[in-house]
């Protein structure tokens, strides 16, 4: 295997408590040809001092100040200073498994450009992992084990931000960190999908993902549900909507209503379906709610499904299958 240089892009902000463990895990990697571009996003704790001390001890570590503010600007700053052929991300509060860079680089180099190397993840926390995060970990690792991550891309972000590696040229072609659209990892995943970059299956946990109350994804408004739905609708309209086929929206709960509003703003016509007798026939945002059986009157419809209940989702799948519709005609947004 050739030992191409790996550029590790790592924004950091007020993670002094976790940085030594994070940095030690990078220094302990079995793959040695790497550089760490650590960008300080206006920390108010000792994070910058810790990084500076590590950089003085290892020339592979470079510390820079964010040229703007926020994770996206920090990633741009890091990427613009990077020199590696292979690019990956790291979160400053997480831990790399010792063989992470070696395993991901070997997979990527063997397959060549046009691919994304992935690793499975494991959450850890001093207070225990919630059922929601445990389900997400199991779900995303199941996809990664098969390399079919894109098949459920409209549910959640199917590529964990600190557990991918890609050739520089492919990242540039996908737009790198130019779009100012949050959540930035989900947006980038959709651009990987748009550029048909193939996910490489991985059966090993390569990254330890730390959870704690002040974690950015828990506290920043950029990771609120409305941002996720906005991204889903944005890319669905650009990548998967067939204007020659009718579109049906299933569900009139909070998510369904938000999706309906986003579609209406884009002047996208759709039929709004639900199975709640109390809602059928009502008019919301100028749209009449129709019984789900109305779908049988449509020719080769596409469906956006905003119903979250797993049992209800399976019933919908069975119903659509009974109508002879392909699974690729349905897009589960939750």
N, C-alpha and C positions, 0 to 999 in steps of 0.2 A: 504493500500500500504506500502511495506517495504521501508525504506528510505536509500537505498544504497548510498554510497558516489559517487559523480560525480567529476571526474577530468576534469578541464577546461584547455586546452592547448592553450596558447596565446603568440606567438612570437610578439615582438614589436620593431620598429625602427623609431625614429624621429616622433612620434605621440603625442608629449607633448600637442599640442593644443587640442587634442580630448580625451586624457586619463582620465581626471577627470570624464567626462560624461560617458565614457565607464565603468570605475570602479564603479562609483556610481550605474549604472544599474545592475551590478553584485551583489553588496552589498544589493541591494533592492529586490533581488529575494525572492519569497515566499518559495522556497525550500532551506533549510538551510544547508544541509549536502553536502557541496562542498569544493573543494580546487582549487585554481587558481595557475597554474604553469606558471609564466610569464618569458619569456626568452628574454633577451636583445641582439638584433642582431646588436651590435656595433653602438648604437645610438650616435649622436653627439649633441643632444639637451638636454633638461631637463627630457626626458622620464624616465631615470633610477632613478633620484631623486624622481620623482613623485611616481613611483612604490614602491620605498623603504619607502617612507613616509606612503603610504597606508598599506604596509606590517607590519610596526611597530604598526599600529593601529588595525590590524586584523590578527590573527595568521593563518587564512585559506589561506593567500596569501604568496607565496614563489617566490622570485626573483632570477633568475640564469642568468649567462652569457652564451651566445652561445658557445658551444665547437668547432664550426667551423664557417661558415658564410652562410647566406641565410636561407630562411624559412624552407626548409627540415631539415637542421642540427638543427635549433632551435626547430622544432617539435620533433626530436629525443631526444634532451636534455630534453625537457619538459616531454615527455612520459616516459623516463627512470627514472624520479624522481617521477612519479605519483603513487598513491596508490588506486585510485578509482576503483570500479567494473564497473562503467559506464564512458565512455569517450566522450568528445565533444570538439569542437574547438571554439575559439573566435578570432575575429579580433580587434586589439587594437584601431581602430578608429570607431567602430560600437557601437550599443546600443541594449541591450537585453530588450524585453518586460518583464514586471515584473513577469509574470507567465511562462516564457519560460522554465526554467529548470524543473519546476513542471509538466507542460503539456507533455514535451518530455519524462521525466522519467516515468510518469504514463503509457504512451503509450507503452514504451519499456518494462517495468517490466510486464505489463499485457500480452504482447505477448511472452516475453522470448528471449533467444539467437536465432540467426539466422535471426534477424530483425534489421532494421535501423529506428529509430524515426526521423521524419523530421518536419520542420516548414516552413510555407510560409514566404516570405521576402518582404520588402518594401524599395525601394531606397529613399534616401533623400539627398538633396544638397542645399547649399546656392544659387547656381546659376541656379537651375532647372535641371530636368532630361532630358537627350536626348531621342529622339524617339527610338534609338537603345536599350538603357537600359530599357525604358518603355516596349518595346516589349519582351525583355528577361524576365523581371519581370512577365509579364502576362503569358508568355509561361511556365516558370518553376513552377509558382504557379498552373497553370492548371494541370500540371503533378502531382505535390505534392498533390493536392486535390483528385486525383484518386489513388495515389500510384502506377501509372504505369510509373514511371520515366525512366526505362530502355528502353521503347519502342522507344525513340528518342535519345538514348545515343550517336549516331554518329553525331548528329547535333552540340551540345554544351554540356558543363558539366551540367548534369541533377540533381546533388545534390549540392546545394550551400554550400561552405566550412564552413561557420560559423553556419549552421542550420541543423546539424545532430547529433545524439547521438547513441552510439553503445556499446554493451558489450565488455569489454576488450578482452575476449577470441576470439571474432569474429574479432576484429581489428588485433590482433596478427596473426590469421590464414590467414588474407588477406594481410599480409606483412607489416602492420602498415606504418611506414615512412622510410622503408629501401631503396626502389628504388630511385636512384638519377635521377628522371625523372620529368621534368616540362612540363606543369603546374601541380603541385603536387596534387591539388584537383581533377583535371580531371583524372589523373592516378589512384588515390585512388578510385574514383568512378568506373572506369573500373574493379578494383580488387574486389570491392563489387559485381559488376555484375558477374564477373568470379566465385566468391564463392557463388553465388545464394542467397545472403542476401536479404530478402524481405523488400521492402520499405513500411512503414506504412503511410497511407494517413493522411493528416492534412488539415483542412479547415481554420486555423487561422494564421494570421501574428504573428510570434513570434520573428522576428529579423528585426532590422532596419539597412539597409546596406548603409553606407555613401559613396557618390561619390564626388571626388574632383580631380583637375588636377594632383596632385602628387601622387595619389593612385598607389600602386605597380602594380596592373593589367593594369594600363595605361602606366606606364613608364618602367617596366622591360622587357628586351629582352626575358625573359622566358615565356612571355605571348603573344608573336607574333604569327601570324597565322601559320607559318611553324611548330612551336612546337605542336600546336593543331593537324595539319594534320599528323604529324609524330606519335603522340599517337594513332590517329584514325586508321591509317593503321597498326600500330604495333599490336593493340588488335584485329582488324578485322581478320588479318591473323592467329592469335592464337586462336580466339574464334568462329568466324562465317564463315570463308571461308570453303567451301566444295570443296576439290580438285577433286572430281568426277563430278563436274558440271562446265560448262563454266562460265567465269566471264566477265561481260561487264562493262565498265566505260563510263558514260554519261557526256558529257561536255568537251570542250577544251579551257576553259578560264584559268585564272591564277591558280585557285584551281585544276582544272582538270589536268593541266600540271604538277603541283607539285605532285599530287597523282600518275600520270603516271610514273614520275621519281622514286618515292618511290617503286612502284610495280616492275619496271624494275630492280632496285637495288637488290630486293629480288628474282629476277628471276621468278616472278609470271606472267603467261601468261594471257592475257586479250584481249578483242575486244574493240576498242575505238570508241564510237558512238557520233554523233553530228547531229544537224538539220540545221546547217549553210551551205548553198550551196557553199559558198566561201571556206569553209574548207574541205568539203567532198572530198576525193581522195588525199588530201595532206598527206605527210609523215612527222611525227614529232617524233623525238627520235627513228627512225627506225620503227615506227608504222603507218599504214595507217588509216586515219580517215574514218569511214564507216557511211552510213546513218542509222538512228535509226531503220529503218524497217529491218535491218539485224538481229535484235534480233529474228525475227520470224523464222529464220533458225536454231536457237540454241535450244537444248533440255534442258529444265528446268534450264535456266540460273539464276545466281545471278547477281544483279546490284548494283554498287556503283554509286550514283548520286551526281555530284558536281555542279549541276545547282542551283543557289541561288534564282532566281525569283520564288515567291510563285505561280503565275499563271502557269508558266511553270512546276513547280513541280506537280501541280494538274493535268495538262494535261498528264504528264508522268505516274502518278498514274492511271489515267483513261485508258491510253493505255495499261499498264501492266495488269490491271484488265481485260481488253478486251481480253488479251491473256490467261487469266485463271491463271495468276501467283499470288501467295499469297503475301500480304503485307510484310510478313516475308522474302521474297526473295529479297527485295530491302532495301538498306541502304543509307539513305540520309546523306551526309557528310556536309551539310550546310542548 
